[in-house]
Amino acid sequence: MRAQHLRFTSFWKRVRSTLVSLFVLVAGAFCASAAHAQTCLDGQYSSLSQGAYTLQNDEWGLNGDSGGWQQICSGSASSGSFSSTWYWSSGTGSIKAYPGIYRGWQDGGSWSPDAGGFPQQISVQGSMPTSVSFSMSGNNQYDAAYDLFFSPSTNPGSPSAEMMVWLSYSGNQPAGSKVASGVSLGGMSGTWDVWSGNVGWPVYTFVRDTQVTSFSGNLQPFVYYLSYTNSWLNRSWYEMDIQFGAEIIQSNGANGSINVSNFSASAN
């Protein structure tokens, strides 16, 4: 009888062990699936590098509205796509964040020279082909823009100059003041207003007169305008990166979002 009891006890121990193992496997598979689906970044400076590109949540102006929130999500940075959702109340009226995607150097980020051409000296640079498509939703104050940084060093601690190219915008204007209107650039469709300001370093902003939600072309004519047409950028300096994202000031009364697809960028 005792032997039978021991066999019975041993049998249930094996059953229980098998059930526990099955539970662990199922739970592990579920968690792995959830982790694969939940590729979201919600930290103030969260980033995710995949292939040549990096996603950045970048709530650099969070102190302007500490009660707001934002997250950036993507299936794959390497495919050049992401979505970001936010809620920013009025706060100080300043820029709260720049959710975006970039290739090359980033202030405060890890960095090594990029086979895509970064850094590249202005005096010898060729074309800078790029493309992007995007859509905005919500009642936002924003600009959707390219952002490029420049430096005399190939590994700077901070930028020495900045160039932005605004494609779409609402309730926002660039830093500084307008210095030119209706500028035509070689190979670029549309015309552009040019602004000049200072945010701790000089920043030059091209604002497209007619807004668009896609761009495919060459950013080199913008740099040429700054460095050769006007000598505002030193030609011995280096172009460090190409970024695209949305500078967000406010989402009025509801969540705002941007969806970006088909981003690509390089320097030849």
Contacts in CASP RR format, 6 or more apart in sequence:
PFRMAT RR
TARGET T0000
AUTHOR 0000-0000-0000
METHOD contacts of the structure
MODEL  1
MRAQHLRFTSFWKRVRSTLVSLFVLVAGAFCASAAHAQTCLDGQYSSLSQ
GAYTLQNDEWGLNGDSGGWQQICSGSASSGSFSSTWYWSSGTGSIKAYPG
IYRGWQDGGSWSPDAGGFPQQISVQGSMPTSVSFSMSGNNQYDAAYDLFF
SPSTNPGSPSAEMMVWLSYSGNQPAGSKVASGVSLGGMSGTWDVWSGNVG
WPVYTFVRDTQVTSFSGNLQPFVYYLSYTNSWLNRSWYEMDIQFGAEIIQ
SNGANGSINVSNFSASAN
39 48 0 8 1.000
39 73 0 8 1.000
39 74 0 8 1.000
39 75 0 8 1.000
40 71 0 8 1.000
40 72 0 8 1.000
40 73 0 8 1.000
41 47 0 8 1.000
41 48 0 8 1.000
41 55 0 8 1.000
41 56 0 8 1.000
41 57 0 8 1.000
41 71 0 8 1.000
41 72 0 8 1.000
41 73 0 8 1.000
42 57 0 8 1.000
42 69 0 8 1.000
42 70 0 8 1.000
42 71 0 8 1.000
42 72 0 8 1.000
43 57 0 8 1.000
43 59 0 8 1.000
43 71 0 8 1.000
44 57 0 8 1.000
44 58 0 8 1.000
44 59 0 8 1.000
44 60 0 8 1.000
44 62 0 8 1.000
45 56 0 8 1.000
45 57 0 8 1.000
45 58 0 8 1.000
45 59 0 8 1.000
45 60 0 8 1.000
46 56 0 8 1.000
46 57 0 8 1.000
46 72 0 8 1.000
47 54 0 8 1.000
47 55 0 8 1.000
47 56 0 8 1.000
47 57 0 8 1.000
47 58 0 8 1.000
47 106 0 8 1.000
47 109 0 8 1.000
48 54 0 8 1.000
48 55 0 8 1.000
48 74 0 8 1.000
48 77 0 8 1.000
49 55 0 8 1.000
49 77 0 8 1.000
50 76 0 8 1.000
50 77 0 8 1.000
50 78 0 8 1.000
51 77 0 8 1.000
51 78 0 8 1.000
52 78 0 8 1.000
52 103 0 8 1.000
52 114 0 8 1.000
52 115 0 8 1.000
52 116 0 8 1.000
53 77 0 8 1.000
53 78 0 8 1.000
53 80 0 8 1.000
53 101 0 8 1.000
53 102 0 8 1.000
53 103 0 8 1.000
53 263 0 8 1.000
54 77 0 8 1.000
54 101 0 8 1.000
54 102 0 8 1.000
54 103 0 8 1.000
54 104 0 8 1.000
54 106 0 8 1.000
55 72 0 8 1.000
55 74 0 8 1.000
55 77 0 8 1.000
55 82 0 8 1.000
55 100 0 8 1.000
55 101 0 8 1.000
56 72 0 8 1.000
56 98 0 8 1.000
56 99 0 8 1.000
56 100 0 8 1.000
56 101 0 8 1.000
56 102 0 8 1.000
56 106 0 8 1.000
57 70 0 8 1.000
57 71 0 8 1.000
57 72 0 8 1.000
57 84 0 8 1.000
57 97 0 8 1.000
57 99 0 8 1.000
58 97 0 8 1.000
58 98 0 8 1.000
58 99 0 8 1.000
58 100 0 8 1.000
59 70 0 8 1.000
59 96 0 8 1.000
59 97 0 8 1.000
60 95 0 8 1.000
60 97 0 8 1.000
60 98 0 8 1.000
61 94 0 8 1.000
61 95 0 8 1.000
61 96 0 8 1.000
61 97 0 8 1.000
62 68 0 8 1.000
62 96 0 8 1.000
62 97 0 8 1.000
64 91 0 8 1.000
64 92 0 8 1.000
64 93 0 8 1.000
64 94 0 8 1.000
64 96 0 8 1.000
65 88 0 8 1.000
65 89 0 8 1.000
65 90 0 8 1.000
65 91 0 8 1.000
65 92 0 8 1.000
65 96 0 8 1.000
67 89 0 8 1.000
68 86 0 8 1.000
68 87 0 8 1.000
68 88 0 8 1.000
68 89 0 8 1.000
68 96 0 8 1.000
69 86 0 8 1.000
69 87 0 8 1.000
70 84 0 8 1.000
70 85 0 8 1.000
70 86 0 8 1.000
70 87 0 8 1.000
70 88 0 8 1.000
70 96 0 8 1.000
70 97 0 8 1.000
70 99 0 8 1.000
70 248 0 8 1.000
71 84 0 8 1.000
71 85 0 8 1.000
71 86 0 8 1.000
72 82 0 8 1.000
72 83 0 8 1.000
72 84 0 8 1.000
72 99 0 8 1.000
72 100 0 8 1.000
73 82 0 8 1.000
73 83 0 8 1.000
73 84 0 8 1.000
73 85 0 8 1.000
74 80 0 8 1.000
74 81 0 8 1.000
74 82 0 8 1.000
74 83 0 8 1.000
75 81 0 8 1.000
75 82 0 8 1.000
77 101 0 8 1.000
80 101 0 8 1.000
80 260 0 8 1.000
80 261 0 8 1.000
80 262 0 8 1.000
80 263 0 8 1.000
80 264 0 8 1.000
81 260 0 8 1.000
81 261 0 8 1.000
81 262 0 8 1.000
81 263 0 8 1.000
82 99 0 8 1.000
82 100 0 8 1.000
82 101 0 8 1.000
82 259 0 8 1.000
82 260 0 8 1.000
83 257 0 8 1.000
83 258 0 8 1.000
83 259 0 8 1.000
83 260 0 8 1.000
84 99 0 8 1.000
84 100 0 8 1.000
84 246 0 8 1.000
84 257 0 8 1.000
84 258 0 8 1.000
85 255 0 8 1.000
85 256 0 8 1.000
85 257 0 8 1.000
86 96 0 8 1.000
86 97 0 8 1.000
86 99 0 8 1.000
86 248 0 8 1.000
86 251 0 8 1.000
86 255 0 8 1.000
86 256 0 8 1.000
86 257 0 8 1.000
87 251 0 8 1.000
87 254 0 8 1.000
87 255 0 8 1.000
87 256 0 8 1.000
88 96 0 8 1.000
88 97 0 8 1.000
88 248 0 8 1.000
88 249 0 8 1.000
88 250 0 8 1.000
88 251 0 8 1.000
89 250 0 8 1.000
89 251 0 8 1.000
89 253 0 8 1.000
90 250 0 8 1.000
91 250 0 8 1.000
93 141 0 8 1.000
93 249 0 8 1.000
93 250 0 8 1.000
94 249 0 8 1.000
95 247 0 8 1.000
95 248 0 8 1.000
95 249 0 8 1.000
96 248 0 8 1.000
96 249 0 8 1.000
96 250 0 8 1.000
97 247 0 8 1.000
97 248 0 8 1.000
98 147 0 8 1.000
98 243 0 8 1.000
98 245 0 8 1.000
98 246 0 8 1.000
98 247 0 8 1.000
98 248 0 8 1.000
99 245 0 8 1.000
99 246 0 8 1.000
99 248 0 8 1.000
99 258 0 8 1.000
100 243 0 8 1.000
100 244 0 8 1.000
100 245 0 8 1.000
100 246 0 8 1.000
100 260 0 8 1.000
101 243 0 8 1.000
101 244 0 8 1.000
101 245 0 8 1.000
101 260 0 8 1.000
101 263 0 8 1.000
102 147 0 8 1.000
102 241 0 8 1.000
102 242 0 8 1.000
102 243 0 8 1.000
102 244 0 8 1.000
102 265 0 8 1.000
103 114 0 8 1.000
103 116 0 8 1.000
103 118 0 8 1.000
103 241 0 8 1.000
103 242 0 8 1.000
103 243 0 8 1.000
103 265 0 8 1.000
103 266 0 8 1.000
104 111 0 8 1.000
104 114 0 8 1.000
104 118 0 8 1.000
104 240 0 8 1.000
104 241 0 8 1.000
104 242 0 8 1.000
105 111 0 8 1.000
105 118 0 8 1.000
105 119 0 8 1.000
105 149 0 8 1.000
105 155 0 8 1.000
105 156 0 8 1.000
105 240 0 8 1.000
105 241 0 8 1.000
106 241 0 8 1.000
106 243 0 8 1.000
107 149 0 8 1.000
107 157 0 8 1.000
107 158 0 8 1.000
107 159 0 8 1.000
108 157 0 8 1.000
111 155 0 8 1.000
113 119 0 8 1.000
113 154 0 8 1.000
116 266 0 8 1.000
116 267 0 8 1.000
117 266 0 8 1.000
117 267 0 8 1.000
117 268 0 8 1.000
118 239 0 8 1.000
118 240 0 8 1.000
118 241 0 8 1.000
118 242 0 8 1.000
118 267 0 8 1.000
119 151 0 8 1.000
119 154 0 8 1.000
119 238 0 8 1.000
119 239 0 8 1.000
119 240 0 8 1.000
120 126 0 8 1.000
120 238 0 8 1.000
120 239 0 8 1.000
120 267 0 8 1.000
121 235 0 8 1.000
121 236 0 8 1.000
121 237 0 8 1.000
121 238 0 8 1.000
121 239 0 8 1.000
122 150 0 8 1.000
122 223 0 8 1.000
122 227 0 8 1.000
122 233 0 8 1.000
122 234 0 8 1.000
122 235 0 8 1.000
122 236 0 8 1.000
122 237 0 8 1.000
122 238 0 8 1.000
122 239 0 8 1.000
123 235 0 8 1.000
123 236 0 8 1.000
125 220 0 8 1.000
125 223 0 8 1.000
125 239 0 8 1.000
125 267 0 8 1.000
125 268 0 8 1.000
126 220 0 8 1.000
126 267 0 8 1.000
126 268 0 8 1.000
127 218 0 8 1.000
127 220 0 8 1.000
127 267 0 8 1.000
127 268 0 8 1.000
128 218 0 8 1.000
128 219 0 8 1.000
128 220 0 8 1.000
128 223 0 8 1.000
128 239 0 8 1.000
128 242 0 8 1.000
128 265 0 8 1.000
128 266 0 8 1.000
128 267 0 8 1.000
128 268 0 8 1.000
129 217 0 8 1.000
129 218 0 8 1.000
129 264 0 8 1.000
129 265 0 8 1.000
129 266 0 8 1.000
129 268 0 8 1.000
130 146 0 8 1.000
130 215 0 8 1.000
130 216 0 8 1.000
130 217 0 8 1.000
130 218 0 8 1.000
130 219 0 8 1.000
130 242 0 8 1.000
130 244 0 8 1.000
130 263 0 8 1.000
130 264 0 8 1.000
130 265 0 8 1.000
130 266 0 8 1.000
131 214 0 8 1.000
131 215 0 8 1.000
131 216 0 8 1.000
131 217 0 8 1.000
131 262 0 8 1.000
131 263 0 8 1.000
131 264 0 8 1.000
132 214 0 8 1.000
132 215 0 8 1.000
132 216 0 8 1.000
132 244 0 8 1.000
132 260 0 8 1.000
132 261 0 8 1.000
132 262 0 8 1.000
132 263 0 8 1.000
132 264 0 8 1.000
133 213 0 8 1.000
133 214 0 8 1.000
133 260 0 8 1.000
133 261 0 8 1.000
133 262 0 8 1.000
134 144 0 8 1.000
134 168 0 8 1.000
134 213 0 8 1.000
134 214 0 8 1.000
134 244 0 8 1.000
134 245 0 8 1.000
134 246 0 8 1.000
134 258 0 8 1.000
134 259 0 8 1.000
134 260 0 8 1.000
134 261 0 8 1.000
135 213 0 8 1.000
135 258 0 8 1.000
135 259 0 8 1.000
136 142 0 8 1.000
136 144 0 8 1.000
136 168 0 8 1.000
136 213 0 8 1.000
136 246 0 8 1.000
136 256 0 8 1.000
136 257 0 8 1.000
136 258 0 8 1.000
137 256 0 8 1.000
137 257 0 8 1.000
137 258 0 8 1.000
137 259 0 8 1.000
138 251 0 8 1.000
138 254 0 8 1.000
138 255 0 8 1.000
138 256 0 8 1.000
138 257 0 8 1.000
139 251 0 8 1.000
139 252 0 8 1.000
139 253 0 8 1.000
139 254 0 8 1.000
139 256 0 8 1.000
140 170 0 8 1.000
140 248 0 8 1.000
140 249 0 8 1.000
140 250 0 8 1.000
140 251 0 8 1.000
140 252 0 8 1.000
140 256 0 8 1.000
141 170 0 8 1.000
141 171 0 8 1.000
141 172 0 8 1.000
141 248 0 8 1.000
141 249 0 8 1.000
141 250 0 8 1.000
141 252 0 8 1.000
142 168 0 8 1.000
142 169 0 8 1.000
142 170 0 8 1.000
142 171 0 8 1.000
142 172 0 8 1.000
142 246 0 8 1.000
142 247 0 8 1.000
142 248 0 8 1.000
142 249 0 8 1.000
143 164 0 8 1.000
143 166 0 8 1.000
143 168 0 8 1.000
143 169 0 8 1.000
143 172 0 8 1.000
143 174 0 8 1.000
143 246 0 8 1.000
143 247 0 8 1.000
144 166 0 8 1.000
144 167 0 8 1.000
144 168 0 8 1.000
144 169 0 8 1.000
144 213 0 8 1.000
144 244 0 8 1.000
144 245 0 8 1.000
144 246 0 8 1.000
144 258 0 8 1.000
145 164 0 8 1.000
145 165 0 8 1.000
145 166 0 8 1.000
145 167 0 8 1.000
145 169 0 8 1.000
145 205 0 8 1.000
145 244 0 8 1.000
145 245 0 8 1.000
145 246 0 8 1.000
145 247 0 8 1.000
146 164 0 8 1.000
146 165 0 8 1.000
146 167 0 8 1.000
146 215 0 8 1.000
146 219 0 8 1.000
146 242 0 8 1.000
146 243 0 8 1.000
146 244 0 8 1.000
146 245 0 8 1.000
147 162 0 8 1.000
147 163 0 8 1.000
147 164 0 8 1.000
147 243 0 8 1.000
147 244 0 8 1.000
147 245 0 8 1.000
148 162 0 8 1.000
148 163 0 8 1.000
148 164 0 8 1.000
148 219 0 8 1.000
148 223 0 8 1.000
148 239 0 8 1.000
148 240 0 8 1.000
148 241 0 8 1.000
148 242 0 8 1.000
148 243 0 8 1.000
149 159 0 8 1.000
149 161 0 8 1.000
149 162 0 8 1.000
149 239 0 8 1.000
149 240 0 8 1.000
149 241 0 8 1.000
150 159 0 8 1.000
150 160 0 8 1.000
150 161 0 8 1.000
150 162 0 8 1.000
150 163 0 8 1.000
150 233 0 8 1.000
150 237 0 8 1.000
150 238 0 8 1.000
150 239 0 8 1.000
150 240 0 8 1.000
151 159 0 8 1.000
151 160 0 8 1.000
151 161 0 8 1.000
151 237 0 8 1.000
151 238 0 8 1.000
151 240 0 8 1.000
152 160 0 8 1.000
152 234 0 8 1.000
152 236 0 8 1.000
152 237 0 8 1.000
152 238 0 8 1.000
153 238 0 8 1.000
154 238 0 8 1.000
156 240 0 8 1.000
158 201 0 8 1.000
159 201 0 8 1.000
159 240 0 8 1.000
160 201 0 8 1.000
160 237 0 8 1.000
161 201 0 8 1.000
161 202 0 8 1.000
161 203 0 8 1.000
161 204 0 8 1.000
161 233 0 8 1.000
161 237 0 8 1.000
162 199 0 8 1.000
162 201 0 8 1.000
162 202 0 8 1.000
162 203 0 8 1.000
162 204 0 8 1.000
163 203 0 8 1.000
163 204 0 8 1.000
163 205 0 8 1.000
163 206 0 8 1.000
163 222 0 8 1.000
163 223 0 8 1.000
163 226 0 8 1.000
163 233 0 8 1.000
164 174 0 8 1.000
164 203 0 8 1.000
164 204 0 8 1.000
164 205 0 8 1.000
164 206 0 8 1.000
165 205 0 8 1.000
165 206 0 8 1.000
165 208 0 8 1.000
165 219 0 8 1.000
165 222 0 8 1.000
166 174 0 8 1.000
166 205 0 8 1.000
166 206 0 8 1.000
166 207 0 8 1.000
166 208 0 8 1.000
167 208 0 8 1.000
167 211 0 8 1.000
167 212 0 8 1.000
167 213 0 8 1.000
167 215 0 8 1.000
168 211 0 8 1.000
168 212 0 8 1.000
168 213 0 8 1.000
169 207 0 8 1.000
169 211 0 8 1.000
171 249 0 8 1.000
172 247 0 8 1.000
172 249 0 8 1.000
173 195 0 8 1.000
174 195 0 8 1.000
174 197 0 8 1.000
174 203 0 8 1.000
174 205 0 8 1.000
174 207 0 8 1.000
175 195 0 8 1.000
175 197 0 8 1.000
175 198 0 8 1.000
175 199 0 8 1.000
175 203 0 8 1.000
175 205 0 8 1.000
176 195 0 8 1.000
176 196 0 8 1.000
176 197 0 8 1.000
176 198 0 8 1.000
177 195 0 8 1.000
177 196 0 8 1.000
177 197 0 8 1.000
178 193 0 8 1.000
178 194 0 8 1.000
178 195 0 8 1.000
179 194 0 8 1.000
179 195 0 8 1.000
179 196 0 8 1.000
180 193 0 8 1.000
180 194 0 8 1.000
181 193 0 8 1.000
181 194 0 8 1.000
182 191 0 8 1.000
182 192 0 8 1.000
182 193 0 8 1.000
182 209 0 8 1.000
183 191 0 8 1.000
183 192 0 8 1.000
183 193 0 8 1.000
183 194 0 8 1.000
183 206 0 8 1.000
183 225 0 8 1.000
184 190 0 8 1.000
184 191 0 8 1.000
184 192 0 8 1.000
185 192 0 8 1.000
185 221 0 8 1.000
185 222 0 8 1.000
185 225 0 8 1.000
186 221 0 8 1.000
187 218 0 8 1.000
187 221 0 8 1.000
188 217 0 8 1.000
188 218 0 8 1.000
188 221 0 8 1.000
188 222 0 8 1.000
190 208 0 8 1.000
190 209 0 8 1.000
190 210 0 8 1.000
191 208 0 8 1.000
191 209 0 8 1.000
192 206 0 8 1.000
192 207 0 8 1.000
192 208 0 8 1.000
192 209 0 8 1.000
193 206 0 8 1.000
193 207 0 8 1.000
193 209 0 8 1.000
194 204 0 8 1.000
194 205 0 8 1.000
194 206 0 8 1.000
194 207 0 8 1.000
194 225 0 8 1.000
195 204 0 8 1.000
195 205 0 8 1.000
195 207 0 8 1.000
196 202 0 8 1.000
196 203 0 8 1.000
196 204 0 8 1.000
196 205 0 8 1.000
196 232 0 8 1.000
197 203 0 8 1.000
197 204 0 8 1.000
197 205 0 8 1.000
202 232 0 8 1.000
204 226 0 8 1.000
204 232 0 8 1.000
204 233 0 8 1.000
206 222 0 8 1.000
219 242 0 8 1.000
223 233 0 8 1.000
223 239 0 8 1.000
226 232 0 8 1.000
226 233 0 8 1.000
227 233 0 8 1.000
227 234 0 8 1.000
227 235 0 8 1.000
228 235 0 8 1.000
239 267 0 8 1.000
242 265 0 8 1.000
242 266 0 8 1.000
242 267 0 8 1.000
244 260 0 8 1.000
244 263 0 8 1.000
244 265 0 8 1.000
245 258 0 8 1.000
245 260 0 8 1.000
246 258 0 8 1.000
END
